[in-house]
Amino acid sequence: MKAAPVFEAGSHRWWIIYDQDEHRVIDSNVYVIESNGQSLILDPGGFEIFPQVFAAMVEVIPPSSLKAAFVSHQDPDIASSLPLWHACNDKMEWYVPKLWEGFIRHYGALNAPLQNIPDEGGDVMIGGLRLEFIPAHYLHSSANFHVYDPDAKILFSGDVGAALLPPGHDAWVDRRDKTGQAFEEHIKKAKYFHERWMPSNAAKKNWIELVSQLDIQHLCPQHGAIYSGDNVKRFLDWFDKINVGTAII
C-alpha cells in the first residue's frame, strides 16, 4: 500500500493509504488527518493489512503524532487491527459508535480507551482542528458514522461511495475529467455494492438530505476511489436514484 496527499494547507493535511497489490481481502482505503503535529486515523483497517498500512503511514507522518482513531462501524475490515495499533500506542483514543463498543472489544485490546459516539453524532478536536461525526445509520451498519472536516471541505463517507476496483487502481475518480465520462465508467463498479450492502432507502434519503447541506470538495469512501469537484454531486444524484436493499426482493 502507499500514501498519497488528498489535501494540504499548512500543517493541516489529509492522506489516503490505498492500493493493495493483490486482493486476498477486500480492498480498503485508510485515511489520516494531520493538524499542528497531531493526527487521527480513520477506519484503520483489518488485522491482515496492518503491516502494509503502518509501513505506508510512517513514510508520511511520525507515529508519535497519532493521538486517536475513528471507527465508523464494527466490521473487521474497519477495526480488527485495533489490538495491533493499541500495542504500538496504548494511549490512543478510539472513537467508536456507542452501540458497537461491546462488539468491537471482541477484536481484543479490552483495556483500549474507547470513546462512545452517541447516535446523534458529535465532534472531536485534533491539533486545534474540529472534526464532525455525521450520523450515517444503516449505511450499511445500524450504528454508523462519517467524518466531516469543514476546513478542508472533505467528507469521509465510509462505505457510501464504495466501488470494487481492480488492483492498481488510481486513488481518484478522474479529477481532470469535466465531461463525467470517467464517473460513468467508475460508477458501474459501485452499483452492486450499494444495491446489495445498503439496506434502507429511507436511511439513504435521510443521509443525502443531511450531507447535501455540507460544502464537500472531496468525498472519500473506504473502498474504491475519491470523488472530487463535480463528481461529488454526480455521486449524490446517482445514489439518490438507485434502489437499495435488493436482497429482500
N, C-alpha and C positions, 0 to 999 in steps of 0.2 A: 504494500500500500504506500501511498505517497501523499504529502501535504501540499495544498495549493491555496493561495490567498483568495478570499472572496471579497473582502472589504478592508480598507486601511485609511485611518485618519489620525495621524499622530500615534499615540500609544494604544489607540482603540483599533483592534483588528479582529477579523473573523478568518478562520482557517477551515478548510474541508480536508478530511483524511479519507481517501477513497481508492477504489480500483483494485479489487482482488484479482490476481492473475488467473486463478482458476477457481471456479465456483463449486467447491465441495460443500460450502454452506451458502445461504442466501447472501447476496452482495449487500453490504451495509456501508453507509456514509456516517462518519463521526465528525462532529464539528467542535471547534474550540474557540471560545471568545476571550480575548485579552483586553484588559484595561488597566493602565497605570501599574503594571507589574504583577497583576493578579489575573487568574484565568479560571474559566468554567468550562467543563467538557460536557457535551450534550449527547445523550444516548451512547455511552462509551463502548457498547458492543458486547459481543459474546466471548465466552472463555476461549473459544477456538482461535479468534483473531487478535487476542490481546497482544502477543509479541509484535505483530506487524503494526498495530495501531500505536503502541508505545514507541517503537523504533521510529515511526514517521513523526510522531508528536515531538520527540526530543530533538529532531532536526530543526524545529522552528520555534519552540518555546522551552525554557528551563523547567524541568519537572517541579522544582521548588515553588513555581508560581501557581501551581494548581491548587486552588482553595476549595473547590466544590464540583459536584457533578449533578446533572439533571437527568432524571429517568422519566420518560414520558408515560410508560406503562410497564407491564410486568413481563413481557415476552423475553425469551432467552437471548435473542439477537440484540436486545436492548441492554440487558443488565446482568447477564450471567458471569461477566468478568468482574463483578463487584468485589469478590474476595481477593482478587489479584491486585486491583487498584488499592484496596484497603491495606494489603500487605506492604505496598510501596509507601503509602502515606495514610496512617490511621487517624490523622486529624482532618482529612477531607470530609466535608459535609455532603450528604446525599439528599437532594430534594426529590421526593417521590410522591405519587398520589396517595392520599391517606387511605383510600380503600384497599390499596395493594401492599401496604407495608408488611403485613404478616406473611404474605406470599413471597415478596421479594427477599425476605430474610431466609427463605429456603435455599437461596443460592449460596449461603454461607456468610461469614463475617457478621455473626449475630450481634457483636458489640459495635458495629459501624454506626456512626451518628446520623441516623435517618431523620430528615425534617419533613413532616407531613404537609402536603399541599391540599387545602380543603377544596371541595367540589367547585366552589365559586372562583378559584384561582388565587392569585396574589402576585408578589414580586420579590426580587432579590437584588441586593447591591453587590457588585463585583468591581473593585477598584474605582469606586465612585460612580459607576455606571448602573443605572436602574434597568433591569430586565423584567418583563411582564410574563407571568404564566397565564396563558389563554386557554380556557376550557375547550376541549375537543372531545367530549364524551361520546362513546360509541363509534369513534372513527380511528381505529376499529374496536378499541377496548372500552369497557364500560366505565372506567375512570381513566381519562387520557388528557394530556395537556400538550400545548405547543408553547414556544418561547418567542416573544416579540421584542426586538431591540429598536425602540423608537428613534434613537440617534442614527443608527446605521440603516434604518428602514428595511430590516430583514426579519422575516418570519421563518423560524424553524418549524416545519409543518409535520414532522414525524412521518407516519405512513401516508398521509394525504399528499398526493402528487407523486407517489412512488411509481417507478417503472422497472420492469425486469429486463435489464440490458445485458448484452454480451460482454465478456471480459475485454478490458482495454478501452472501454467507452470513455468519452470526454466527461468532465465534471459539469458541463453546462449544456442545456438545450441551446442551440447556437445563438449567442448574443448578438452576432453580427447580421443575422438574417431578419430583415424588416418585412419580408413577404409572408411569413407564417408557414412556409413550406417545411422548414426544419421541425417546427412544432407539430405539424400534421403527421410527419413521419414518426416522431418521438411518441406521440400520444397513443399510437396504435399499440405500443408496448406497455402502456399504462392501463388500457381498457379492462382487461380481465382482472388485473389486480384490484381495481376499485369496485368492479361489479361483484366480485366474489368475497373480498376481505371486508368491505364496508357493509354493515348490516342494516343501516337505518336511513331511509330517505328523509325522514323528519330531522334527524341529527345533522345530516348533510346540509339541508336548507338552513338550519339554525346557524351552523358554522359559517356558511357563506355570507349570511347577513351580518354576522359579527365581524369577520375579517375584512369584508368589503369597506368597513369604516376605517380601516387602518391604511396608512401610507406604506405600501410594500414595493420595494425595488427589486428584492430578491426573495423568492420563495424556495426554501431549502428543505427537500424531503430526505428521509433517512435511507431511501433506496432510489437509485437512478441518478437523475441529473437536476441541476438547479434551473429554475425558471426565472428569467430576469427581464426587466423592462416590460414591453408589450406582452411577453409570454405569460406574465403573471395573470393579467386579465383574461388572456386566451384560456388559461387553465381553469380559472374560476367559472367562466362561461361554459366550458366543456363539462366540468364537474356538475354544474347545476342541471344540465340536461340529461345526464345518463341516469339509468335506473340501477340501484344497488340492492344488496341482499338477495341476489338471484338464486341462491341455493334453495330457497323455500318455494320457488315457482315450480 
